[in-house]
């Protein structure tokens, strides 16, 4: 009886630690890329809008890239392909949010490149969208200067 009680306590503690710590990500590179994309979007949303429309275009492209990453994660999960991070970008004082977004986008691209390519084409679509967002952010920085 005493051993059974100890076993229940141990199982409870293990279960509680899983709930507190969460499950490890099954697509760490894709999830890392999504996190970087969300950070980039957040930086662009608080940046000054005087970027010749490039900031808004980059936000829209990032939204599409996030959707592709989510689809790639879902595809891999439904097709049985379950399987940190680069340092935070340095921020220049001239265009801090745009520079931070650029750093996050570059980190997202690195994470996507590292991810397993079998994502139903969504990973490669996300890479192309991230590259397009990088181009728009660079154009927005140039337009504001």
Helices and strands as residue ranges (DSSP letters): H 2-21, H 28-46, H 54-78, H 96-114, H 122-144
